[in-house]
Amino acid sequence: MLEEKIPIAKPSFLGNEKKYVLDALESGWISSIGPYIDRFEKDFAAYHGVKHAIATHNGTIALHLALSAAGIQSGDEVIVPDLTFIATANVVRYCNALPVLTDVDINDWNISPELISAAIRPSTKAVIPVHLYGNPAKMTEIMQIAAEHDLLVIEDCAEATGALAGNRQVGTFGHISCFSFFGNKILTTGEGGMCITSDDALAEKMRILRDHGMNRKKKYWYDQLGFNYRMTNMQAAVGLAQLEQLDMLLASRDAIRSHYKKKLSSCEGIVFQETNGNRHVNWLVTVRLKGLDQEKRDAVIQELSRENIDSRPVFYPIHFMQFYKDAKYISGDCLNSVNIAGEGISLPTYVGLEEEKIDYIADSLIKAYEKQSA
Ligand SMILES: Cc1ncc(COP(=O)(O)O)c(C=O)c1O
């Protein structure tokens, strides 16, 4: 038994983070103007090969900013996977539009082109595919369907910075794509987010709305209702340093997943997300414990906790929440979402997690799973 609990996630600051933050502090540029914001936006856009990156204070408001700039409003419907973090659906409601919760594929756990097609109705204006736990959705086919129905696509890349769908980075398919830099994310700024796009008009709208709706040429003149959604220079200082190391951070997560896969392969009932040949970036290594119900899965989480291992349930289906229970929000039966949520468990995943600890986690998981499925 370990003396210290293995956390589910933790950030790693192995590069210029401290140096850049100190520099930002000493420069006095601590709010939402400063060289680190410009550099982080420029380099993040360049990393993705897109024209614009607009930094925000977190990933939730990045999504809200994107929908607002795209003009999503009351009467519009937006297709959202039922199995995602709650923010993906909430932001649609912030715009007074209707999120239509749609099932996910049982193998890759993402919204699929077929499920999107089935959810399209006359008022559908947009779709928000999510690359769940860092596993890319089928973006080429999703973009095809969206084009046929004239739908806007906003990629929710909150969990998938650096992932590849085919040989193309996630975030480069949608009209706008949004990222989260929360403390447990692949690239972190503490709290933080980013919208990227190659559409000049959408980028300009997002920059204006992010800054209270202020006219870009006339200070303190507001042509529309906007928000304060800006990132600080200190957050961007951390983000820039993290971006400089992104390839190393991703390689480390790849190695962690491979080791988990090797160790857990002996247990048939423990099933990983199907990657469809894409590059999964392993935000949190998450598996299904096949055949367990939610109560037994929770018992596994408790058993791991007793072994000093922190683990998490997969997100609950959004339609389980009281304020999303109304049938108007739900498309189809969302049974895959319910099954994955009941069986799913996320395991410790962070840069620096040692192989011996993965061995210990895997052995403990198999033991707890076998006990609960007996
Ligand atoms: C899929 C998804 N979308 C949106 C968000 C929201 O990002 P943030 O926590 O930075 O507001 C998250 C964060 O966990 C997420 O996982």
The ligand as an SDF file (V2000), in Angstrom:
LIG
                    3D

 16 16  0  0  0  0  0  0  0  0999 V2000
  -15.4840   18.6900  -22.9730 C   0  0  0  0  0  0  0  0  0  0  0  0
  -15.2920   19.9410  -22.1650 C   0  0  0  0  0  0  0  0  0  0  0  0
  -15.8420   21.0820  -22.6120 N   0  0  0  0  0  0  0  0  0  0  0  0
  -15.6990   22.2310  -21.9460 C   0  0  0  0  0  0  0  0  0  0  0  0
  -14.9900   22.3160  -20.7720 C   0  0  0  0  0  0  0  0  0  0  0  0
  -14.9290   23.5950  -20.0280 C   0  0  0  0  0  0  0  0  0  0  0  0
  -13.6360   24.0920  -19.8260 O   0  0  0  0  0  0  0  0  0  0  0  0
  -13.2720   24.9590  -18.5340 P   0  0  0  0  0  0  0  0  0  0  0  0
  -13.2500   24.0550  -17.3600 O   0  0  0  0  0  0  0  0  0  0  0  0
  -11.9180   25.4990  -18.8720 O   0  0  0  0  0  0  0  0  0  0  0  0
  -14.2790   26.0310  -18.4160 O   0  0  0  0  0  0  0  0  0  0  0  0
  -14.3770   21.1540  -20.2770 C   0  0  0  0  0  0  0  0  0  0  0  0
  -13.5940   21.2110  -19.0350 C   0  0  0  0  0  0  0  0  0  0  0  0
  -13.3670   20.2890  -18.3170 O   0  0  0  0  0  0  0  0  0  0  0  0
  -14.5440   19.9370  -20.9780 C   0  0  0  0  0  0  0  0  0  0  0  0
  -14.0000   18.7900  -20.5320 O   0  0  0  0  0  0  0  0  0  0  0  0
  1  2  1  0
  2  3  1  0
  2 15  2  0
  3  4  2  0
  4  5  1  0
  5  6  1  0
  5 12  2  0
  6  7  1  0
  7  8  1  0
  8  9  2  0
  8 10  1  0
  8 11  1  0
 12 13  1  0
 12 15  1  0
 13 14  2  0
 15 16  1  0
M  END
$$$$
